[in-house]
Amino acid sequence: MEIPIELKQIIAFTKRDFYSWTTYKTVVITQIINVFIGVFSWGVTATYVNKPVSQMYGTGTNYISFLIVGIAIGNLIMPLVQGVHSQLNPWTIETILMTGVSTPVFVIGNVMWTYIFSIITFIPYLLIGIYVFHVSLNANIASVIVAFAISAAILVGLAMISTGLMIVTKSMDPITWIINVLSNIFAGVSFPVIYLDTIFLPGISTISWFFPQTWVYHLCRLAMLTNPSLSNPQVLVEFLKGSVFAVILLPLGYKVFRWGVARSKREGTLGWY
């Protein structure tokens, strides 16, 4: 059976980026050194402030384990979002449409090596975290897969909304920018969101649950730290809440992106930047 042309194109893009990366030996060496320095820097810092985070993720869950899930999100989900931003924007969209390669193939092909490299660089974080800094993960594989799928849908949807608006405005998208800035505080990236009730006002953490990024971090940590079963009604409710954001944002992002391209074509500004 012959390999589909779309898969051949993705493989060709991936090979191109891999060969380009290995051509620059100094870059390869410095990136590998940065990974290991980053691992130990992260581990020492996390160990220094290590505290239980049992309020949200059960007894026995420490801060360093809480953080490594955030790193997993950064390495396994964020490259997809960054690929949408870097490959679909006012500076590249006209070129993509002229290549004859479908947009999904172009984006996946151009982000594939970056994604593979991100997975590879996550392995030292995981191994050194477990064997040196005593990271303790308690993952349910089915829940992890579902959590990552929901998270990817949420973040890719937001990225496509931002891209669609940028194609029209040719500048920064203020809507998703505001959401992303506020999510640095409210999404629980580096601390449990309920800690906001302690440092600000009681009940202020409620705001966090209206940010889609909160559900990205919450569902992934729930899946990787508490061994949750999707047959548990309480767990299922949490996943359904996060799914609401995914179901809304992914198709909305696609529509906004298509609208942005169509409007730019109509106005003759597709190649402007």
C-alpha positions in Angstrom: 0.0 0.0 0.0 1.4 3.4 -1.0 2.0 6.1 1.6 -0.5 9.0 1.2 1.0 12.1 -0.4 0.1 14.2 2.7 2.2 11.9 5.0 5.1 12.0 2.5 5.0 15.8 2.6 5.0 15.9 6.4 7.9 13.5 6.5 9.8 15.6 3.9 9.2 18.8 6.0 10.4 17.0 9.2 13.6 15.6 7.5 14.3 19.1 6.1 14.1 20.7 9.6 16.1 17.8 11.2 18.9 18.1 8.6 18.9 21.9 9.0 19.2 21.5 12.8 22.1 19.0 12.7 24.0 21.2 10.2 24.7 23.8 12.9 26.8 21.7 15.4 27.3 24.6 17.8 23.5 25.1 18.1 23.0 21.4 18.7 25.6 21.3 21.5 24.3 24.5 23.2 20.7 23.3 23.1 21.6 20.0 24.7 23.7 21.8 27.4 20.8 24.2 28.0 18.4 21.2 28.5 20.5 19.7 31.2 21.3 23.0 32.9 17.6 23.8 32.8 16.7 20.5 34.3 19.0 21.0 37.3 18.1 24.7 37.7 14.4 23.8 37.7 15.0 20.9 40.1 17.0 22.9 42.6 14.6 25.8 42.6 11.5 23.5 43.0 13.2 21.6 45.8 14.0 24.8 47.6 10.3 25.9 47.6 8.9 22.3 47.8 5.5 22.3 49.5 2.6 20.0 49.6 -0.2 20.9 47.1 -2.7 18.5 48.6 -5.5 21.1 48.5 -6.3 20.2 44.9 -4.4 17.1 44.0 -4.4 14.8 47.1 -2.1 14.0 49.9 1.4 13.1 49.0 1.6 15.4 46.0 4.5 17.8 46.4 5.3 21.0 44.6 8.1 19.5 42.4 5.6 16.9 41.0 3.1 19.7 40.5 5.7 21.7 38.4 6.8 18.8 36.2 3.3 18.4 34.8 3.5 22.1 33.8 6.8 21.3 32.0 5.1 18.3 30.3 2.4 20.7 29.0 5.1 23.1 27.8 6.9 20.3 25.9 4.1 18.2 24.7 1.2 20.6 24.0 2.6 24.1 23.6 4.7 23.3 20.4 1.4 22.7 18.6 0.2 26.1 19.6 3.5 27.7 18.7 3.4 26.0 15.4 0.0 27.6 14.6 1.3 31.0 15.6 4.6 30.7 13.7 3.3 29.1 10.5 -0.1 30.8 10.2 0.3 34.5 10.4 0.2 37.6 8.1 3.8 37.0 7.1 3.4 33.4 5.9 -0.2 32.8 5.0 0.1 34.0 1.4 3.1 31.8 0.8 1.2 28.8 2.2 -1.7 29.4 -0.1 0.7 29.6 -3.1 2.6 26.3 -2.3 -0.3 24.0 -3.3 0.3 22.1 0.0 -2.8 22.0 2.3 -2.7 24.2 5.3 -2.9 21.4 7.9 0.0 19.5 6.2 2.1 22.7 6.0 1.6 23.5 9.7 2.1 19.9 10.9 5.1 19.4 8.7 6.8 22.6 9.8 6.1 21.9 13.5 6.8 18.1 13.5 10.6 18.3 14.2 10.1 20.9 16.9 7.6 18.7 18.5 9.8 15.6 18.3 12.7 17.6 19.8 10.4 18.8 22.6 9.5 15.3 23.5 13.2 14.3 23.5 14.1 17.2 25.8 11.3 16.3 28.2 12.8 12.9 28.8 15.7 14.2 30.9 13.3 16.4 32.9 11.2 13.3 33.7 14.1 10.9 34.5 16.2 13.3 36.5 13.1 14.6 38.2 12.1 11.1 39.3 15.5 9.7 40.2 17.3 12.8 41.5 14.5 15.2 42.8 12.0 12.5 43.8 9.1 13.5 41.6 6.1 11.4 42.2 3.6 10.9 39.4 0.4 8.9 39.8 -1.0 8.9 36.2 -4.0 7.2 34.7 -3.1 6.7 31.0 -6.6 7.0 29.6 -7.2 10.2 31.6 -3.8 11.6 30.5 -4.7 11.0 26.8 -8.1 12.6 27.2 -6.6 15.5 29.2 -4.0 16.2 26.6 -6.5 16.0 23.7 -8.8 18.5 25.5 -5.9 20.8 26.3 -4.6 20.7 22.7 -8.1 21.6 21.4 -8.4 24.5 23.8 -5.0 26.0 23.1 -5.1 25.4 19.3 -8.5 27.0 19.2 -7.2 30.1 21.0 -4.1 30.2 18.7 -6.4 30.1 15.6 -8.6 32.9 17.0 -5.4 35.0 17.5 -4.1 34.2 14.1 -7.4 35.0 12.3 -7.5 38.4 13.9 -3.8 39.1 13.2 -4.3 38.3 9.5 -6.9 41.1 9.4 -5.3 43.6 11.7 -1.7 42.9 10.8 -0.8 43.5 14.4 -1.1 41.9 17.8 -4.4 40.5 18.8 -5.5 42.4 21.9 -8.2 39.9 23.0 -6.1 36.7 23.3 -3.3 38.9 24.6 -5.3 40.0 27.5 -6.5 36.4 28.2 -2.9 35.1 28.1 -1.6 37.9 30.4 -4.3 37.4 33.0 -3.9 33.6 32.8 -0.3 34.0 34.0 -1.8 34.9 37.3 -5.1 33.1 37.3 -4.5 29.8 35.4 -2.4 28.1 38.0 0.7 27.8 35.9 3.2 27.6 38.8 0.9 27.3 41.8 -2.5 25.9 42.7 -5.3 28.4 41.8 -6.8 28.1 45.3 -3.7 29.7 46.7 -5.1 33.0 45.2 -7.6 33.0 48.0 -4.8 33.2 50.5 -2.7 35.9 48.9 -5.5 38.1 47.6 -9.2 37.8 48.7 -11.2 34.7 49.7 -13.1 33.4 46.8 -11.1 35.2 44.1 -9.9 31.8 42.7 -13.4 31.4 41.3 -12.3 33.8 38.5 -9.6 31.3 37.5 -12.2 28.7 36.3 -13.4 31.1 33.6 -10.0 31.0 31.9 -9.6 28.2 29.4 -5.9 27.8 30.3 -6.8 26.9 33.8 -8.5 23.8 32.6 -5.4 22.9 30.5 -3.2 22.8 33.6 -5.9 21.4 36.0 -6.9 18.5 33.8 -3.4 17.5 33.0 -2.4 17.6 36.7 -5.5 15.8 37.7 -4.7 13.0 35.2 -1.0 12.8 36.0 -1.0 13.2 39.8 -4.1 11.6 41.2 -4.6 8.4 39.1 -8.2 9.4 38.3 -10.6 7.0 36.6 -13.0 8.5 34.0 -15.6 6.1 35.4 -15.6 8.2 38.6 -18.5 10.7 38.3 -16.5 13.5 40.1 -13.6 13.1 37.7 -15.9 12.9 34.7 -17.6 16.1 35.7 -14.2 17.9 35.8 -13.3 16.6 32.3 -16.7 17.6 31.0 -16.2 21.1 32.3 -12.9 21.4 30.4 -14.5 19.8 27.3 -17.0 22.7 27.2 -14.1 25.1 26.5 -12.6 22.7 23.9 -15.9 22.2 22.1 -16.5 26.0 21.9 -13.0 27.3 21.2 -11.7 24.8 18.5 -14.6 25.3 16.0 -14.7 29.0 16.9 -11.0 29.3 16.2 -11.3 27.6 12.9 -14.2 29.9 11.8 -12.3 33.0 12.9 -9.2 31.9 11.0 -11.3 31.2 7.8 -13.0 34.5 8.3 -9.7 36.4 8.6 -8.3 34.8 5.4 -11.5 35.4 3.4 -11.7 39.0 4.5 -8.1 39.7 3.7 -8.6 38.1 0.2 -11.6 40.2 -0.3 -9.9 43.4 0.7 -6.7 42.5 -1.2 -4.6 42.7 2.0 -3.6 39.1 2.4 0.1 39.7 1.6 0.3 42.9 3.6 2.3 43.1 6.9 
